Amino acid sequence: MTLFFILLILFILFLKIPIKLKVSITKNEKKVLFFNRNLLKKTSKDRKKKYLRQKFNFSRSKVFLNDFLSSINQMKSKPQVKITGYINYSLGDPWYTAISYGLFSTFAAFLFKFSKIFFNYKKSNLIINPLLEKKMNYALKFECIIYISLVQIIHITILFVLSYFKSKEVSLFGELYE
């Protein structure tokens, strides 16, 4: 009986959970759906937000990001992701639209390369359609499914905490010696 529970717990830990995210942005509407719930709620403009100003330690965050990204990049088992999407756009002038097509394609390739640090791609399909029209128009739609297990979440959290404390240790010694 205990062997059954141990196997059940291991099965649950290594089971990949799909996380669905949909982004749809057009000229008239903006939607970000996370498990079919809209994350962009309309808020009143009368409400003012107050932000607390905090001192930002750039050297500490640089060490933290460098350490965290290098440790995530060296992970053997990364979360898997499947992305499909399209971008239809027109900038109002066909010449500007044609020139920006190269920039958007390069930027999309850069984003895919950067996100390979965090994810392994099962399938990725991004279609960029320049519309050579005289009026400004845009439509963007992405559907993303991330497959992640509880073991991967725990592993990423441990790497995050270790990188945080390592950067804190470096910044403390840096402040002592300055």
mmCIF file of the C-alpha atoms, coordinates in Angstrom:
data_MODEL
# 
_entry.id   MODEL 
# 
loop_
_atom_site.group_PDB 
_atom_site.id 
_atom_site.type_symbol 
_atom_site.label_atom_id 
_atom_site.label_alt_id 
_atom_site.label_comp_id 
_atom_site.label_asym_id 
_atom_site.label_entity_id 
_atom_site.label_seq_id 
_atom_site.pdbx_PDB_ins_code 
_atom_site.Cartn_x 
_atom_site.Cartn_y 
_atom_site.Cartn_z 
_atom_site.occupancy 
_atom_site.B_iso_or_equiv 
_atom_site.pdbx_formal_charge 
_atom_site.auth_seq_id 
_atom_site.auth_comp_id 
_atom_site.auth_asym_id 
_atom_site.auth_atom_id 
_atom_site.pdbx_PDB_model_num 
ATOM 1   C CA . MET A 1 1   ? 0.000   0.000  0.000   1.00 0.00 ? 1   MET A CA 1 
ATOM 2   C CA . THR A 1 2   ? 2.807   2.443  0.807   1.00 0.00 ? 2   THR A CA 1 
ATOM 3   C CA . LEU A 1 3   ? 4.468   1.576  -2.496  1.00 0.00 ? 3   LEU A CA 1 
ATOM 4   C CA . PHE A 1 4   ? 1.267   2.603  -4.240  1.00 0.00 ? 4   PHE A CA 1 
ATOM 5   C CA . PHE A 1 5   ? 1.253   5.993  -2.496  1.00 0.00 ? 5   PHE A CA 1 
ATOM 6   C CA . ILE A 1 6   ? 4.918   6.567  -3.284  1.00 0.00 ? 6   ILE A CA 1 
ATOM 7   C CA . LEU A 1 7   ? 4.312   5.783  -6.957  1.00 0.00 ? 7   LEU A CA 1 
ATOM 8   C CA . LEU A 1 8   ? 1.234   8.021  -6.959  1.00 0.00 ? 8   LEU A CA 1 
ATOM 9   C CA . ILE A 1 9   ? 3.198   10.933 -5.468  1.00 0.00 ? 9   ILE A CA 1 
ATOM 10  C CA . LEU A 1 10  ? 6.017   10.450 -7.995  1.00 0.00 ? 10  LEU A CA 1 
ATOM 11  C CA . PHE A 1 11  ? 3.479   10.321 -10.817 1.00 0.00 ? 11  PHE A CA 1 
ATOM 12  C CA . ILE A 1 12  ? 1.900   13.591 -9.651  1.00 0.00 ? 12  ILE A CA 1 
ATOM 13  C CA . LEU A 1 13  ? 5.307   15.271 -9.285  1.00 0.00 ? 13  LEU A CA 1 
ATOM 14  C CA . PHE A 1 14  ? 6.433   14.349 -12.797 1.00 0.00 ? 14  PHE A CA 1 
ATOM 15  C CA . LEU A 1 15  ? 3.070   14.863 -14.522 1.00 0.00 ? 15  LEU A CA 1 
ATOM 16  C CA . LYS A 1 16  ? 3.244   17.725 -17.029 1.00 0.00 ? 16  LYS A CA 1 
ATOM 17  C CA . ILE A 1 17  ? 0.548   20.339 -16.442 1.00 0.00 ? 17  ILE A CA 1 
ATOM 18  C CA . PRO A 1 18  ? -0.541  22.419 -19.474 1.00 0.00 ? 18  PRO A CA 1 
ATOM 19  C CA . ILE A 1 19  ? -0.808  26.164 -18.838 1.00 0.00 ? 19  ILE A CA 1 
ATOM 20  C CA . LYS A 1 20  ? -2.766  28.000 -21.546 1.00 0.00 ? 20  LYS A CA 1 
ATOM 21  C CA . LEU A 1 21  ? -2.209  31.651 -22.426 1.00 0.00 ? 21  LEU A CA 1 
ATOM 22  C CA . LYS A 1 22  ? -3.918  33.555 -25.252 1.00 0.00 ? 22  LYS A CA 1 
ATOM 23  C CA . VAL A 1 23  ? -3.123  37.119 -26.291 1.00 0.00 ? 23  VAL A CA 1 
ATOM 24  C CA . SER A 1 24  ? -5.309  38.991 -28.775 1.00 0.00 ? 24  SER A CA 1 
ATOM 25  C CA . ILE A 1 25  ? -4.684  42.650 -29.583 1.00 0.00 ? 25  ILE A CA 1 
ATOM 26  C CA . THR A 1 26  ? -6.512  44.521 -32.329 1.00 0.00 ? 26  THR A CA 1 
ATOM 27  C CA . LYS A 1 27  ? -7.275  48.165 -32.931 1.00 0.00 ? 27  LYS A CA 1 
ATOM 28  C CA . ASN A 1 28  ? -10.540 47.922 -30.984 1.00 0.00 ? 28  ASN A CA 1 
ATOM 29  C CA . GLU A 1 29  ? -9.869  45.366 -28.236 1.00 0.00 ? 29  GLU A CA 1 
ATOM 30  C CA . LYS A 1 30  ? -7.114  43.929 -26.090 1.00 0.00 ? 30  LYS A CA 1 
ATOM 31  C CA . LYS A 1 31  ? -7.414  40.532 -24.398 1.00 0.00 ? 31  LYS A CA 1 
ATOM 32  C CA . VAL A 1 32  ? -4.995  38.455 -22.379 1.00 0.00 ? 32  VAL A CA 1 
ATOM 33  C CA . LEU A 1 33  ? -6.627  35.166 -21.459 1.00 0.00 ? 33  LEU A CA 1 
ATOM 34  C CA . PHE A 1 34  ? -5.050  32.912 -18.837 1.00 0.00 ? 34  PHE A CA 1 
ATOM 35  C CA . PHE A 1 35  ? -7.085  29.691 -18.505 1.00 0.00 ? 35  PHE A CA 1 
ATOM 36  C CA . ASN A 1 36  ? -9.908  31.507 -20.392 1.00 0.00 ? 36  ASN A CA 1 
ATOM 37  C CA . ARG A 1 37  ? -10.058 34.347 -17.825 1.00 0.00 ? 37  ARG A CA 1 
ATOM 38  C CA . ASN A 1 38  ? -9.348  37.858 -18.997 1.00 0.00 ? 38  ASN A CA 1 
ATOM 39  C CA . LEU A 1 39  ? -6.411  39.407 -17.143 1.00 0.00 ? 39  LEU A CA 1 
ATOM 40  C CA . LEU A 1 40  ? -6.996  42.897 -18.563 1.00 0.00 ? 40  LEU A CA 1 
ATOM 41  C CA . LYS A 1 41  ? -9.918  44.213 -16.569 1.00 0.00 ? 41  LYS A CA 1 
ATOM 42  C CA . LYS A 1 42  ? -11.189 47.710 -17.187 1.00 0.00 ? 42  LYS A CA 1 
ATOM 43  C CA . THR A 1 43  ? -10.245 49.972 -14.305 1.00 0.00 ? 43  THR A CA 1 
ATOM 44  C CA . SER A 1 44  ? -11.552 53.420 -13.514 1.00 0.00 ? 44  SER A CA 1 
ATOM 45  C CA . LYS A 1 45  ? -9.323  56.343 -14.469 1.00 0.00 ? 45  LYS A CA 1 
ATOM 46  C CA . ASP A 1 46  ? -10.179 58.192 -11.267 1.00 0.00 ? 46  ASP A CA 1 
ATOM 47  C CA . ARG A 1 47  ? -8.194  55.792 -9.121  1.00 0.00 ? 47  ARG A CA 1 
ATOM 48  C CA . LYS A 1 48  ? -4.618  56.947 -8.635  1.00 0.00 ? 48  LYS A CA 1 
ATOM 49  C CA . LYS A 1 49  ? -1.914  54.458 -7.781  1.00 0.00 ? 49  LYS A CA 1 
ATOM 50  C CA . LYS A 1 50  ? 0.840   55.392 -5.395  1.00 0.00 ? 50  LYS A CA 1 
ATOM 51  C CA . TYR A 1 51  ? 4.155   53.690 -5.824  1.00 0.00 ? 51  TYR A CA 1 
ATOM 52  C CA . LEU A 1 52  ? 6.804   53.510 -3.161  1.00 0.00 ? 52  LEU A CA 1 
ATOM 53  C CA . ARG A 1 53  ? 10.210  54.580 -4.340  1.00 0.00 ? 53  ARG A CA 1 
ATOM 54  C CA . GLN A 1 54  ? 12.935  52.179 -3.419  1.00 0.00 ? 54  GLN A CA 1 
ATOM 55  C CA . LYS A 1 55  ? 16.645  52.391 -3.919  1.00 0.00 ? 55  LYS A CA 1 
ATOM 56  C CA . PHE A 1 56  ? 17.633  50.121 -6.812  1.00 0.00 ? 56  PHE A CA 1 
ATOM 57  C CA . ASN A 1 57  ? 20.950  48.296 -6.555  1.00 0.00 ? 57  ASN A CA 1 
ATOM 58  C CA . PHE A 1 58  ? 22.000  47.741 -10.171 1.00 0.00 ? 58  PHE A CA 1 
ATOM 59  C CA . SER A 1 59  ? 25.177  45.749 -9.430  1.00 0.00 ? 59  SER A CA 1 
ATOM 60  C CA . ARG A 1 60  ? 23.252  43.295 -7.282  1.00 0.00 ? 60  ARG A CA 1 
ATOM 61  C CA . SER A 1 61  ? 20.512  42.792 -9.888  1.00 0.00 ? 61  SER A CA 1 
ATOM 62  C CA . LYS A 1 62  ? 23.132  42.337 -12.623 1.00 0.00 ? 62  LYS A CA 1 
ATOM 63  C CA . VAL A 1 63  ? 24.862  39.569 -10.647 1.00 0.00 ? 63  VAL A CA 1 
ATOM 64  C CA . PHE A 1 64  ? 21.499  38.008 -9.815  1.00 0.00 ? 64  PHE A CA 1 
ATOM 65  C CA . LEU A 1 65  ? 20.241  37.990 -13.424 1.00 0.00 ? 65  LEU A CA 1 
ATOM 66  C CA . ASN A 1 66  ? 23.523  36.680 -14.776 1.00 0.00 ? 66  ASN A CA 1 
ATOM 67  C CA . ASP A 1 67  ? 23.658  33.841 -12.246 1.00 0.00 ? 67  ASP A CA 1 
ATOM 68  C CA . PHE A 1 68  ? 19.967  32.949 -12.577 1.00 0.00 ? 68  PHE A CA 1 
ATOM 69  C CA . LEU A 1 69  ? 19.953  32.941 -16.393 1.00 0.00 ? 69  LEU A CA 1 
ATOM 70  C CA . SER A 1 70  ? 23.122  30.845 -16.600 1.00 0.00 ? 70  SER A CA 1 
ATOM 71  C CA . SER A 1 71  ? 21.746  28.289 -14.124 1.00 0.00 ? 71  SER A CA 1 
ATOM 72  C CA . ILE A 1 72  ? 18.397  28.100 -15.976 1.00 0.00 ? 72  ILE A CA 1 
ATOM 73  C CA . ASN A 1 73  ? 20.238  27.708 -19.290 1.00 0.00 ? 73  ASN A CA 1 
ATOM 74  C CA . GLN A 1 74  ? 22.153  24.705 -17.915 1.00 0.00 ? 74  GLN A CA 1 
ATOM 75  C CA . MET A 1 75  ? 19.008  22.898 -16.751 1.00 0.00 ? 75  MET A CA 1 
ATOM 76  C CA . LYS A 1 76  ? 18.578  19.472 -18.330 1.00 0.00 ? 76  LYS A CA 1 
ATOM 77  C CA . SER A 1 77  ? 14.785  19.356 -18.143 1.00 0.00 ? 77  SER A CA 1 
ATOM 78  C CA . LYS A 1 78  ? 13.181  22.653 -19.126 1.00 0.00 ? 78  LYS A CA 1 
ATOM 79  C CA . PRO A 1 79  ? 9.450   23.309 -19.474 1.00 0.00 ? 79  PRO A CA 1 
ATOM 80  C CA . GLN A 1 80  ? 8.123   22.675 -22.964 1.00 0.00 ? 80  GLN A CA 1 
ATOM 81  C CA . VAL A 1 81  ? 6.176   25.285 -24.883 1.00 0.00 ? 81  VAL A CA 1 
ATOM 82  C CA . LYS A 1 82  ? 4.009   25.308 -27.994 1.00 0.00 ? 82  LYS A CA 1 
ATOM 83  C CA . ILE A 1 83  ? 3.404   28.720 -29.591 1.00 0.00 ? 83  ILE A CA 1 
ATOM 84  C CA . THR A 1 84  ? 1.266   29.605 -32.578 1.00 0.00 ? 84  THR A CA 1 
ATOM 85  C CA . GLY A 1 85  ? 0.406   33.108 -33.639 1.00 0.00 ? 85  GLY A CA 1 
ATOM 86  C CA . TYR A 1 86  ? 0.176   35.738 -36.280 1.00 0.00 ? 86  TYR A CA 1 
ATOM 87  C CA . ILE A 1 87  ? 0.739   39.451 -36.663 1.00 0.00 ? 87  ILE A CA 1 
ATOM 88  C CA . ASN A 1 88  ? -1.066  41.460 -39.351 1.00 0.00 ? 88  ASN A CA 1 
ATOM 89  C CA . TYR A 1 89  ? -0.020  45.090 -39.552 1.00 0.00 ? 89  TYR A CA 1 
ATOM 90  C CA . SER A 1 90  ? 0.095   48.143 -41.750 1.00 0.00 ? 90  SER A CA 1 
ATOM 91  C CA . LEU A 1 91  ? 1.876   51.364 -40.784 1.00 0.00 ? 91  LEU A CA 1 
ATOM 92  C CA . GLY A 1 92  ? -0.019  53.631 -43.162 1.00 0.00 ? 92  GLY A CA 1 
ATOM 93  C CA . ASP A 1 93  ? 2.712   53.795 -45.779 1.00 0.00 ? 93  ASP A CA 1 
ATOM 94  C CA . PRO A 1 94  ? 3.686   50.689 -47.794 1.00 0.00 ? 94  PRO A CA 1 
ATOM 95  C CA . TRP A 1 95  ? 7.370   51.673 -47.756 1.00 0.00 ? 95  TRP A CA 1 
ATOM 96  C CA . TYR A 1 96  ? 7.506   51.904 -43.933 1.00 0.00 ? 96  TYR A CA 1 
ATOM 97  C CA . THR A 1 97  ? 5.544   48.669 -43.652 1.00 0.00 ? 97  THR A CA 1 
ATOM 98  C CA . ALA A 1 98  ? 8.009   46.832 -45.912 1.00 0.00 ? 98  ALA A CA 1 
ATOM 99  C CA . ILE A 1 99  ? 11.040  48.163 -44.027 1.00 0.00 ? 99  ILE A CA 1 
ATOM 100 C CA . SER A 1 100 ? 9.537   47.288 -40.649 1.00 0.00 ? 100 SER A CA 1 
ATOM 101 C CA . TYR A 1 101 ? 8.843   43.712 -41.801 1.00 0.00 ? 101 TYR A CA 1 
ATOM 102 C CA . GLY A 1 102 ? 12.570  42.972 -41.600 1.00 0.00 ? 102 GLY A CA 1 
ATOM 103 C CA . LEU A 1 103 ? 12.800  44.551 -38.154 1.00 0.00 ? 103 LEU A CA 1 
ATOM 104 C CA . PHE A 1 104 ? 9.805   42.583 -36.839 1.00 0.00 ? 104 PHE A CA 1 
ATOM 105 C CA . SER A 1 105 ? 11.162  39.313 -38.244 1.00 0.00 ? 105 SER A CA 1 
ATOM 106 C CA . THR A 1 106 ? 14.560  39.920 -36.660 1.00 0.00 ? 106 THR A CA 1 
ATOM 107 C CA . PHE A 1 107 ? 12.977  40.881 -33.343 1.00 0.00 ? 107 PHE A CA 1 
ATOM 108 C CA . ALA A 1 108 ? 10.798  37.731 -33.375 1.00 0.00 ? 108 ALA A CA 1 
ATOM 109 C CA . ALA A 1 109 ? 13.869  35.552 -34.021 1.00 0.00 ? 109 ALA A CA 1 
ATOM 110 C CA . PHE A 1 110 ? 15.685  37.282 -31.152 1.00 0.00 ? 110 PHE A CA 1 
ATOM 111 C CA . LEU A 1 111 ? 12.751  36.658 -28.793 1.00 0.00 ? 111 LEU A CA 1 
ATOM 112 C CA . PHE A 1 112 ? 12.627  32.965 -29.721 1.00 0.00 ? 112 PHE A CA 1 
ATOM 113 C CA . LYS A 1 113 ? 16.384  32.650 -29.182 1.00 0.00 ? 113 LYS A CA 1 
ATOM 114 C CA . PHE A 1 114 ? 16.183  34.410 -25.804 1.00 0.00 ? 114 PHE A CA 1 
ATOM 115 C CA . SER A 1 115 ? 13.207  32.339 -24.643 1.00 0.00 ? 115 SER A CA 1 
ATOM 116 C CA . LYS A 1 116 ? 15.096  29.118 -25.415 1.00 0.00 ? 116 LYS A CA 1 
ATOM 117 C CA . ILE A 1 117 ? 16.951  29.845 -22.169 1.00 0.00 ? 117 ILE A CA 1 
ATOM 118 C CA . PHE A 1 118 ? 13.732  29.071 -20.290 1.00 0.00 ? 118 PHE A CA 1 
ATOM 119 C CA . PHE A 1 119 ? 11.858  26.665 -22.583 1.00 0.00 ? 119 PHE A CA 1 
ATOM 120 C CA . ASN A 1 120 ? 12.221  23.792 -25.016 1.00 0.00 ? 120 ASN A CA 1 
ATOM 121 C CA . TYR A 1 121 ? 10.010  24.286 -28.044 1.00 0.00 ? 121 TYR A CA 1 
ATOM 122 C CA . LYS A 1 122 ? 7.650   21.520 -29.110 1.00 0.00 ? 122 LYS A CA 1 
ATOM 123 C CA . LYS A 1 123 ? 6.199   23.630 -31.887 1.00 0.00 ? 123 LYS A CA 1 
ATOM 124 C CA . SER A 1 124 ? 6.548   27.279 -32.780 1.00 0.00 ? 124 SER A CA 1 
ATOM 125 C CA . ASN A 1 125 ? 4.771   28.966 -35.625 1.00 0.00 ? 125 ASN A CA 1 
ATOM 126 C CA . LEU A 1 126 ? 4.760   32.747 -35.933 1.00 0.00 ? 126 LEU A CA 1 
ATOM 127 C CA . ILE A 1 127 ? 3.433   34.325 -39.103 1.00 0.00 ? 127 ILE A CA 1 
ATOM 128 C CA . ILE A 1 128 ? 4.128   38.008 -39.765 1.00 0.00 ? 128 ILE A CA 1 
ATOM 129 C CA . ASN A 1 129 ? 1.933   39.480 -42.518 1.00 0.00 ? 129 ASN A CA 1 
ATOM 130 C CA . PRO A 1 130 ? 2.659   43.017 -43.679 1.00 0.00 ? 130 PRO A CA 1 
ATOM 131 C CA . LEU A 1 131 ? -0.456  44.604 -45.165 1.00 0.00 ? 131 LEU A CA 1 
ATOM 132 C CA . LEU A 1 132 ? 0.606   47.161 -47.772 1.00 0.00 ? 132 LEU A CA 1 
ATOM 133 C CA . GLU A 1 133 ? -2.287  49.556 -47.240 1.00 0.00 ? 133 GLU A CA 1 
ATOM 134 C CA . LYS A 1 134 ? -2.606  53.322 -46.926 1.00 0.00 ? 134 LYS A CA 1 
ATOM 135 C CA . LYS A 1 135 ? -4.273  53.158 -43.495 1.00 0.00 ? 135 LYS A CA 1 
ATOM 136 C CA . MET A 1 136 ? -2.828  52.128 -40.162 1.00 0.00 ? 136 MET A CA 1 
ATOM 137 C CA . ASN A 1 137 ? -4.073  48.737 -39.001 1.00 0.00 ? 137 ASN A CA 1 
ATOM 138 C CA . TYR A 1 138 ? -2.831  45.944 -36.731 1.00 0.00 ? 138 TYR A CA 1 
ATOM 139 C CA . ALA A 1 139 ? -3.957  42.611 -35.347 1.00 0.00 ? 139 ALA A CA 1 
ATOM 140 C CA . LEU A 1 140 ? -1.926  40.319 -33.142 1.00 0.00 ? 140 LEU A CA 1 
ATOM 141 C CA . LYS A 1 141 ? -2.945  36.911 -31.833 1.00 0.00 ? 141 LYS A CA 1 
ATOM 142 C CA . PHE A 1 142 ? -0.878  34.362 -29.917 1.00 0.00 ? 142 PHE A CA 1 
ATOM 143 C CA . GLU A 1 143 ? -1.778  31.057 -28.345 1.00 0.00 ? 143 GLU A CA 1 
ATOM 144 C CA . CYS A 1 144 ? 0.768   29.546 -26.007 1.00 0.00 ? 144 CYS A CA 1 
ATOM 145 C CA . ILE A 1 145 ? 0.666   26.286 -24.063 1.00 0.00 ? 145 ILE A CA 1 
ATOM 146 C CA . ILE A 1 146 ? 3.408   25.689 -21.489 1.00 0.00 ? 146 ILE A CA 1 
ATOM 147 C CA . TYR A 1 147 ? 3.870   22.142 -20.222 1.00 0.00 ? 147 TYR A CA 1 
ATOM 148 C CA . ILE A 1 148 ? 5.502   22.179 -16.794 1.00 0.00 ? 148 ILE A CA 1 
ATOM 149 C CA . SER A 1 149 ? 5.709   19.692 -13.928 1.00 0.00 ? 149 SER A CA 1 
ATOM 150 C CA . LEU A 1 150 ? 5.838   20.321 -10.197 1.00 0.00 ? 150 LEU A CA 1 
ATOM 151 C CA . VAL A 1 151 ? 9.438   19.082 -10.089 1.00 0.00 ? 151 VAL A CA 1 
ATOM 152 C CA . GLN A 1 152 ? 10.437  21.729 -12.642 1.00 0.00 ? 152 GLN A CA 1 
ATOM 153 C CA . ILE A 1 153 ? 8.639   24.441 -10.660 1.00 0.00 ? 153 ILE A CA 1 
ATOM 154 C CA . ILE A 1 154 ? 10.457  23.402 -7.493  1.00 0.00 ? 154 ILE A CA 1 
ATOM 155 C CA . HIS A 1 155 ? 13.789  23.253 -9.327  1.00 0.00 ? 155 HIS A CA 1 
ATOM 156 C CA . ILE A 1 156 ? 13.345  26.727 -10.854 1.00 0.00 ? 156 ILE A CA 1 
ATOM 157 C CA . THR A 1 157 ? 12.300  28.140 -7.472  1.00 0.00 ? 157 THR A CA 1 
ATOM 158 C CA . ILE A 1 158 ? 15.399  26.677 -5.805  1.00 0.00 ? 158 ILE A CA 1 
ATOM 159 C CA . LEU A 1 159 ? 17.627  28.129 -8.542  1.00 0.00 ? 159 LEU A CA 1 
ATOM 160 C CA . PHE A 1 160 ? 15.927  31.509 -8.119  1.00 0.00 ? 160 PHE A CA 1 
ATOM 161 C CA . VAL A 1 161 ? 16.444  31.544 -4.336  1.00 0.00 ? 161 VAL A CA 1 
ATOM 162 C CA . LEU A 1 162 ? 20.056  30.378 -4.595  1.00 0.00 ? 162 LEU A CA 1 
ATOM 163 C CA . SER A 1 163 ? 20.829  33.051 -7.186  1.00 0.00 ? 163 SER A CA 1 
ATOM 164 C CA . TYR A 1 164 ? 19.174  35.686 -4.994  1.00 0.00 ? 164 TYR A CA 1 
ATOM 165 C CA . PHE A 1 165 ? 21.232  34.772 -1.933  1.00 0.00 ? 165 PHE A CA 1 
ATOM 166 C CA . LYS A 1 166 ? 24.405  34.509 -3.986  1.00 0.00 ? 166 LYS A CA 1 
ATOM 167 C CA . SER A 1 167 ? 23.864  38.037 -5.353  1.00 0.00 ? 167 SER A CA 1 
ATOM 168 C CA . LYS A 1 168 ? 23.059  39.309 -1.861  1.00 0.00 ? 168 LYS A CA 1 
ATOM 169 C CA . GLU A 1 169 ? 26.302  37.815 -0.581  1.00 0.00 ? 169 GLU A CA 1 
ATOM 170 C CA . VAL A 1 170 ? 28.294  39.451 -3.393  1.00 0.00 ? 170 VAL A CA 1 
ATOM 171 C CA . SER A 1 171 ? 26.703  42.863 -2.851  1.00 0.00 ? 171 SER A CA 1 
ATOM 172 C CA . LEU A 1 172 ? 27.310  42.704 0.919   1.00 0.00 ? 172 LEU A CA 1 
ATOM 173 C CA . PHE A 1 173 ? 31.002  42.005 0.383   1.00 0.00 ? 173 PHE A CA 1 
ATOM 174 C CA . GLY A 1 174 ? 31.150  44.662 -2.332  1.00 0.00 ? 174 GLY A CA 1 
ATOM 175 C CA . GLU A 1 175 ? 29.724  47.263 0.084   1.00 0.00 ? 175 GLU A CA 1 
ATOM 176 C CA . LEU A 1 176 ? 32.181  46.236 2.811   1.00 0.00 ? 176 LEU A CA 1 
ATOM 177 C CA . TYR A 1 177 ? 35.223  46.672 0.594   1.00 0.00 ? 177 TYR A CA 1 
ATOM 178 C CA . GLU A 1 178 ? 34.175  49.961 -1.008  1.00 0.00 ? 178 GLU A CA 1 
# 
